Structures are given as structure tokens and as C-alpha cells.
Amino acid sequence: MNPIAAPEDEGQATAREIEEEKALRRFIHLQFPSCTDLDLVRLFLHRYRYRPDPPPRVEDKKQGEIENLKEKQLFWAALFEEKKLASQLASLATKNVDGITYDDMPQYGQIHVKAESGSTLGDNFQSDMFIVTAQLTRTNNTVKDDTSISTLSTFVKVQPSYSFLRQAADDMCAHHREINMYHNFFRLLREVHEDHPMLFYFLNVPDVYYSHIEDIIPGETDGSGTCILLENLKAEGYRMADKVEGGDYQHCEWLAELLQRLPEIILVDTLESSGPLACILHGDYCINNILFKYDSIRVKGTNIPVSLKMLDFQTSRIGHPLSDVLYFFYTSTKPETREEDMLVLLRYYFNTLTADLRLLSVSLDDYTWQDFLSDYKKRSLMWMFMGVMVLSGVLNKKSVSNLQDLDAEEKLKGPKPETNMEPIKGEMGISLEMEETMKNMMVSYELSDSAILSESLIKLMDEVKALNCC
């Protein structure tokens, strides 16, 4: 599907859709009588026609059945707080694979809990992840043979089991930042959407059920109680795309819908340096942190993504939107996709972003498409370097084994002496000791241990070199 084409050209609309569009056009002209921008109207229609269908209504809800978001939040909060499950998940997933049963929470009946690993090392370096399933069995003693069984599941992020990674995540306040994104930032976005009902796009993030922070205090707590419980998107049909192969044009199209000389190369995102497009970034927007849902029908042997959900907001910050855009393109797409469609997708992203901002009465009259292209070129070198580092870290098997060796070395050092002094932080925002450890790890770092990865890295470098030589 051509992202620039009008939705009307994408296929034959049904009679119902035609009537809906007529009604929507009348509503647009009533609410925005001065709106004469055809592209803007086409975006409205696109968002309206392709917005997700509401979930089916359940007419006969059984007594005590957990159905809505609030009830799920109450259940998971009660279970994790009362049973201190966060620190037990690794053991449940490896030693108690059949699960554990609780009979002492009568409001939920008998609860059978199972945990399984939700990722492998290399998918995420700031969390260990699990899928937790709870089967609730309730018996109505006043009615014979009246037993109901329901199953709930959640995707759980906890502190890394590797001590080196756990300390790094704690130094960077990764879980604090992500919890604030879910509970504060996304709530504010929903409020904006309520005030602007014509913005037919949705927050493509999972629901959050429960979160808890346990600070690392030497000699007292090790942070193992920290957890974030999210909607289990795997159960909804979402899955990670192939991070080795990279995303094709169809995967990049969803990005356009949703995201909106050393000093010259290393551009640190600040409110000032980001200019009029300064915004809240995802901060780690790569294919590792996106789950896609695919059409059941394959086209020419290819799975076609129909929606996505974003995960992992542990490095969210203020910056230029191109930081997220280029990070995604340079870490998560096929070289041929960028070669053929980079400018088309960038243009679509820019048009979508500026159209949405106009609806929110944010004017960018002094910032043009040419300015956006200039920022793209200016930022490309830095994000190429970031892309090379991320790809070699995530896809290089040796880097994963190095982490295991490093963790073993850290454990041999034993517990650190207690101190009330705040650790001195370096340029990376983490403790000087942690920075030194990371630098030592990088001394023997090899960018690639495979021909496929090497070819991808070389193509990326050649692409950005060509961009900056023209």
C-alpha cells in the first residue's frame, strides 16, 4: 500500500464505509469550517476507516469474573504484593515449571500461577522478562456443580539477574523512567486525545496492570522486588519481527503512522538543540521493542503487519523526533528498504506529524520539509554510529557471552561495602566504577562475528557516507 495515496484509492469501500465517510466529512466541516486542506481531510478518513474495532461486548458476565482493566489491575496488584512474586519469577520459570497454587486469597478462589521466560539474553539488557499466567478456579457452594475457571496473563519486567546489568539499570533509573511514562505521560496523552476527538489514532502501548520500585540498598535490598506488569501482547497475537533480517517496507510504514567532525556528529538531544519539533522520545525505538500483529493471509509468502504495540520506555527523554526515526531505520530495517523507500517514508512521517500538530493548534510555519531533510542529514552520522553499536551488541553472539563472563567476575568480587555517600557519576550518567567496567569490556569488543551482520553494517556505513558526501 502506498502511504502517500488516499485511502479511497486503496480498495473498493463498502456501502457502510461510504456513508461513514460522508458523515465524517460533514462533521469535519462543522468542527473545522476553515479547513480546506485536502491532505488533512484524507488523513482524517484514513484514521477513521482503519481505526481498531472496539472489543466485542460480553453480555453475560459471570459473578466474580475479572474482565475490565480496573479489575485486572486490582487482581495483579493483590497477587504480587501479597505473594512477593517479582523476586520469585526466575525460580518459578526454571525450578517450578508446573507452577504454584494459592488457596488463601478467597476473593479470587484457587489461584494457580505459572511463569515462563519472556525473552532471551540480547533482547533487552535492562530487564529480565517473564510471562505469568494465573488460572482462577471459583466454586459456588450454593449451587451444585457451579465451578468457573478463568485464565489471566501478564508480561512482567523485573531487574536483570546479571548483577552488572542490574547495577547499570539502577544507576540510570531505567525502571523509574518507564513507570513514569506509563503512569504519567501516557495518561496525559489520553487526556489530550479526549479533548480532540478528531485525532483518530491510539496509544499503541500495552495496558499497565501494576508496578513497584524496590531501590537497591547495600546490605538491605537488592532491587529484586522491582517490577512492571503489562498486558500480555503475545496472547493478543503480537510478536517480535526478525531482528537479524530487519524490517521491510510494510514494517516501516507503521513507524510513519506512530512516531511522529566530532562536535558535528555527536548531537546531544536537548530541548534547545531539538528546535520546534522537541518532544518526548521513546528513546530505544528498535525492532526489539515493538511487537507486531500480522494478517492471517500471507501475501507473496510475506507476513503483512496490521498493527503494533510499543514496549520498553526505560530510556525515554526529550529530543528531536528524528532521533527515534533514524534509530529505528538504522537498527531495524533492511538495507534495500532504506535504499528504495527512505525518502518516501520520511515524507509520509513529516506530513502525518505536521497534520496532527495543526489539529492541536501547533503551528510549524517556520519549519519546512527542507528543514526536516537538513536535520535528517545532520543527525545521520551519529545515529549510524549508534546503529552499528546496537546491531553488533544485539546480534553478535560473542557480546552476549562476554556479558555472562563479566557477570561471573562481578559475583566473585563479593558484596560492596556499605556507604551513605552518593556515587560519583561520569559523562554517561552512571557511576564512574560502572563506566570503567563498560570501557574495559569495549576494549576487546568485536563489531561482528557473522558475514550477514558484517554485510549489513557495511551497507549502513556506505549509505550514510553517500548521504553526507552529496
N, C-alpha and C positions, 0 to 999 in steps of 0.2 A: 504494500500500500504506500502510495506517495504521500509523505506527510504534508506536502505543500498543497496538494489537491483538496478541493472542497469535499466535505463528507457526502454531498449529493452525488459526487462522481464515483463513490467507492462501491456502488452496487445499487440494485433496484430497491428502493424503500417500500415498505409495506404501507397499506392504506392507513393504518393506525399511526405510523410514523409521520406520514404526510400531514395528517390532521394535527398531530402534536406539534410539528414544526410551524404550522400556520398559527396555532395558538401561541406558541413561544415567540414568533415574530411580532404578534400584536402586543404581547407583554413587554418585549424589548422596547418597542416604540412608545409605549405608555410610560415606562420607567426611565427611558433614556431618549426623549424626543429629539435631542440634537445629534443622536448617533447616526452618522451616515457612512461609517467605515465598514465596507462590505466584509473585509477580512475579520473584523471584530465580530460581526454577526455570524460569520461562518464558524468562528471558534465557539460561540455560544451553542450553535446547533451541534457541533461535533461533541462537545462535552455533554450535551443533553442526551443525544442519541446513544452515546456509548458509555453513559454512567452505569455503575454496577446496579444490578437489580436488587431490590430490598430482599432481605431474608424471608423465607416463607413463614406465614403465621402458623403458630401451633394453637389450635383451638382447645384441645383437651389436655391441659397441663395437669399432671398427677400431683397429688398432695406431697409437698416437700421436695419436688423435683427442682434441681438447680438449672436455671435456664438463661436468665439475663446476666449482663455484665456485672451488675452490683452483687448479685448472689454468688457469682464465681469469685469475685474479689473477696467477699466475706469468708467463703469456704477456704480458699488457698491461704489467706492470712491466718485463719484459725489453725489450720493444719501445720503450717510452717513455724508459727510462733509457739504452739503448744508442744510440738514434737521436735523442734530444733532440727529440721530436716536438711537445711542448707549444708551443714558440715558433714552429713551422713551420705550424701548423694554418691560420692566416689565409691564408698563401700557397698552401697546398695546396687550399684551398676556392675560391680565386679565380683563381690563375695556373696551377696544375697539376691541373685538374679531372679529368683522366684518371687521376691517381694516380701513385704511385711504387712501384717494385719493389725488394725487397731479397733478395739471394741469399746473404748472409753470416751467416745465423742457421740453420745446418743442422739444429738440433734441431726447427725448425718448417718446414723445406722452403723453398720460394719464397714470399715474402710480398708481396702487392700491396695497398697501403694507399691508400684514398681518404678525403677529408674533405669534408663539406658543412656549411653553416651550419645550426645547430640552433635559431635564433631570429632575431627581428628586434629592432632597437633599440626599446626600450619594453617588451619582455618581461622584461628583467632589467637593472638598472643597475649591478650589482656583478660581473658576469661576462660574457664572450663565450662562446657555447656552440656546440659542433660535434658532429656525428655522424660517428664514424670507423669505417670498415669495413675489415676485413683479410681477404683471401682467401688461404688457405693451400693450396699445391699440393705434395703429397708423392708421390715416386716410389719404389717398392720395386724396387731394381735387381736383386734376386734372383729376382723373379717378373715374367714378361713382361706388359706392358700393365697393370701394377698401379699405377694412379695414383689417389690420392684427393684430392678438393677439398672443403674446408670453409670456411665463412664465419663470422666473428665480428664483432660490432659493439659499440660503446660510446658513451655520451653523455658528452662531455667539457666541463668548465667550466674556463676559464682567466681570467687577469686581463683586464679591459676594455682594448680597444685605444685608447679615448679616454683621454688622459693625465690629464685632470681626474678622471674616474671611477676610474681605476686608483689614483691617489693617495688618493682618498676611501676606496676599499675597503681599501687597505693601512693607512690610519690607523685604521680601525675593526676591523682584524684579521678581516675578514669570512671569508676562506678558512680562516684558522686555526680560527675558531669552527666552521665547517661540518665541517671534517675531524675535529675533536674529537667532534662529535656522531655522526658515522658510526662512528668507530673506538672510542670510549669509551662514550658514553651509550647508544647502541643495543645495544652488546654487553652492558651491564649490564641493560637491559630484557629481552634474550633470556634472561639467567640467571634473572631473576625469573620469567619465563614457564615455564622448566624446573622451577622449584620449585613452581609452581602450575599443574599440567596441566589444571585445570578451566577456566582462563581461555582460552576458545576464540576469541581474537582474535589477529590477526597484526600485525606491524610493517609498516604499509603504506608502506614506503620501498624504494627500489631497492637492490640489492646494490651494494657499492662494490668496485671492482677494484684501484684504485691511486690514490695521492695523493702530492703532493710540494709543498713550500713553498720558494720562492726569494725571500728577502727583497729589498726594494728598497734598494740601497746606492748612493748617488750616485757616478757615475764608475766603478762596478764592475758591478752587476747591475740590471736594470730590472724584475725580477719576472716576466718572460715565461715562466720555467720552472715557475711555479706551476700546478698542475692537479689536478683531481679527476675520476677516471674512474668512471662509474656504469653500471649496467645500462641498456641502450637500451630504454626502455619503449615507444617508438614501434613497435618491431618486435614487441612483445607486444600491440599493439592499443590502447594508451593514447594519448590526445590531449588537448590543452587545450580546455576549453569556451569558448564565445563570451564573451569578456570585455567586449564592448560591450553585448550584450543582458543578460548576467548570468545567474546560475543560478536554476533553478526549484525547486519543492518536492523533486523527486527528487534533485537535486544536494545540497540542504541536508540530506537525510536521512542521507547518508553522513557529513556533518560530525558529526551527533549520535552516530554509532557510534564515531567515531575520536577525537574531541577531549575528548575529555573537556575667576560669580564665580570668577576665575582659579584661586586655590588649590583650589577645589572641583572645577574642571573638569580641570585638568592633574594627573592622578593617576599619579605615577611608580611603576611596579611595583617593589617590594622584597619581601624575604622577610616583613618585618613588615606592610607595607600590604596584602599579599595574604591574610593571615589563614590559616585552617586549610586552604584549598584551594591554597596556594602550591605551584607545580610548575614543571617545565621547559616553557617555551613554544616553539612553532615560531618565533614572532617575526615572521613575514611570511606568515601563512596566508591567502592570497588565491587567486583562481582562476588567476592566472598561474603559481602554484607547485604546481598539482595537475593530474595527468593522469588522465583517466577512460577506462575501458574500457566500451564500450556493447554492449547486447544487439543481436544481428543483426536482430531483429524490431522494427520501429518500431510504437509504439502511438499511434494517432490522429495520425500524422505526426511524432511526437516520439521522439528517441533516448533510450532509458532506460539510465542508467548502472548497471552491475552491480558495479563495483569501482573503486578509485582508488589512486594512488600519490602520496605527498607528496615534494616536492623543495625544495631551497634552504633550508638551515638556517644561513645566514650571520648571521642576527640572533637566534638562539636565546638565551634568557635566562630568569631566574626571574621569575615573575609570577602573576597571577590568571588562571585558565583563560578567564574572560570576555574577557580582552584578545585572545586568539586568536579566540574565538567571535564577538565583535562586529566585529572587524576583517574577518572573513570575510563576515558578513552585510552590513556597510555598504559593502564594496567589490565584492562578487562575486555579489549576488543581485538579482533583480527586485524593484521596489517592491511589486508585487502579492503576491509570495511572502511578504514580511515582513508585509504587512498582513493576510493571511489565516492564516498559519501560524506566526508568530514565537513565540508563547507555547507552542504545541504542541511545536515543535522544541526550545525551551529546556527544557521539562519533560522531554521524552524524553532530552535530553542529561544533565540533572541526575540522572534516575533511573538511567541507564546508568552514569554516573560513580560515584555513591554505591554502587551494587550491586557494581561492580568493587572499590572500595576496601574494602567489607566482606569480600570474599573474601581480600583481602590483610591482614585484621585491622586496618584503619584505620577507626576509628570517627568519625563526624561527628554524634554525637548532639546537639551544641550548635550545629550549623549546619543550618538548615532550608531548605526550598523558599522560604519567605518571605524569609529572609536572602539567598538567591541572587537573588531578584527585586529586592531592595533594592540589591544590588551592581550588578545589570544597569542599573537606573535611574541610579545614581550614576556609572557609568562610560560611560553612553551619550553624553554631550556630548563627552567627549574623543575617543571613537572615531568620532563623527560628523565632527569636525574632521579627524581622520586620514583618514577615508574620502573626504572632499571633496578633500583634498590628493592622495591616491593616485589617485583616479579622474581628476582633472584632469591629473595628471602622466603617467599611463599612456595615457589616451585622447585627450589634447589634442595634436594634431599639431604645434602651434607649440612645445610644450615639447621635443619631440624635435629639431626644427630648431634650437632655442636651444642644446641640448647640442652639436650639431655646430659651431655658431658659436663656442661657448665653448672647445671643444677646439682649434679653429684659432687662437684668441687665445693659448691656453696654449703652443702649439707655437712661436709667434712670439717668446715670451719667452726661448726658449733654455734650456739646462741650468742648473739651480740650483747655486750654489757649494757645494763640499763643506764639511761641518761635522760635528764629533763631538758637538755639543750635541743633546739630545733636544728636539724641537719642543714648544712650549708649547701645551697643549690647552685648548680652550674648553668651554663648557657642553654642547656636543653630543658631546663625546668625540673630536673630531677637531682638527687643528691650527687655530690662530687664523687663519692665512692661508686655509685651506680654508673655514672658517666665513665669512670676509669675502667670498670668491668666491661662496658659495652665497647670502648675503644680497643681494649685488648682482644675482645672477640673478633673485631673487624680486621685486625692485623693479618690473620690467616684466612680471611673471608674470600671465597671464590664466587664470582658472579654466576657462573653456570657450570653445571655438571651434565648437561644433555645437549645434543645437537639441535633439538627443537627449540629449547629455551634460548640457545645462543643465536639462532636464526631470528627469532622474534626480537631479541634485544638489538641486534644489528639493524634490522629493518626500522625499528623505532628511532634509533640514532640517525640513520640516513634520512628518514622522513623529516625530523626536526632540523637537521642540518640544512636540508634543501629549503625549508620554510624560512630560515634565518639568513640564507645567502641570496635571497631574491629581493 
